[in-house]
Amino acid sequence: MIFVTAFIVGGLICVVGQILMDVMKLTPAHTMSTLVVAGALLDGFGLYEPLIDFAGAGATVPITSFGNSLVHGAMAEAEQTGLIGIITGIFEVTSAGISAAIIFGFLASLVFKPKG
């Protein structure tokens, strides 16, 4: 049953993204940014962790989870080290994902001929 729940919640997040692009005519970049901000806001109000507990990978895989990670890391580190923790917490939690995106983007540019 957990797979079905994850599939439905993850699918609903993707449906929201598709509606933003089709109905509101947002570009993919604007849609992605909107979903990251939505995840950040939901975590700021304490609503994203219960969603993760309910849906598992259905809530942690989509792009909204990146916004959740940014705010979650910043808030946790700010409690321990103060104001500077906001900045360090953001990078502490998300550095692996950001590094992977940079490395794999570079490797893809070596393999494929970029248009430009």
N, C-alpha and C positions, 0 to 999 in steps of 0.2 A: 504494500500500500504506500510505502514511503516513496517509491519510484513514481507512482502516479501523482502523488502530491507535488513532488519536485517538478515533474513534467508540466503540470497544470500551472503552478506558480511561475516557473520560468517562462512558460509560454505566454502567460498573461503579461509579464513584463515586456516580452518581445512584441506582443500585440499593441501595448501602449506606445512603444517606439515606432511601430509601423503606422499607427494612427497619427502620430505626430508628423511623420513624413508625408503621408497621403492626404490627410485632411487639413493640417495646419501648414503644409507645404514647407516644412523645415528641411534644411539640408541634413545629410547624415552627420556632419560635424556638430550642427546645432542640436540634433536629436541626442547624440551621444553626450554632449555637455549637459543637456537638460536632465538626462537620466542619472548622470553622476551627481548633479546638484540635488536631485530628488532623493537619491540614496543618502547623501550627506545630511539633508534635512530630516529624513526619517530617523537616522541615527542620532541626530542632535536632539530630537524629541523622544528618543528611547523606543522607537517603534520598529527599528530594523532587526534588532537582536531577537525579539519574539518571532519575527517573520523567518529568520534563519532557523530558530528552534523548530518551527512548524514545517518549513519547506526544505530544509537542508540545502543540497546543491542547487535546488531551484531558485534559491535566493543568493547563494554565494558565487555562482558562476556568471550571471549577467553583469553588465557594466555598472549597475546600481551598487553592486558590492564594492566597487572601487571607491565611490563616494563614502560609503559606510566605513571603509578601512581608513580613509583620510581623516575623517572626523573622530573615529574611535581611537586611533593612534594619537592624535593631537590632544584629545581630552584626557586620555590616560597619562600621557607624559606631562601634561600641564599640571595635573594633580601632584605629581612627584617632584618636578623641578621648577615649576612656575611658568612665567611667560615664555622663556626661551624653549620650554618643552613643547609648546605648540608647534614650533617650526621643526624641531628635531623629531617629534613624535610622528609627524606626517611622513617623513622620509624613512624613519625606522621601520614602519609597518609596510610601506609600499615600495621600498627600494628594490626588492627582488623582482617585482613585476615591471617596474620602470626599466631596470637594467636589462631584463630579458627582452623587452620591446625594442630597446636600442640595439642590442646585440643581434637579434634576429632580423631586424630591419636592415642593419648593415650587411649581414650575410646574404639576405635576399637581394640587395642591390649589387652584390658581387656576382651572384648566379644569373640574375635576370637583367636585361638591358633596360634601364630606366628611361622613360620618355620625358623629355624636358626641353 
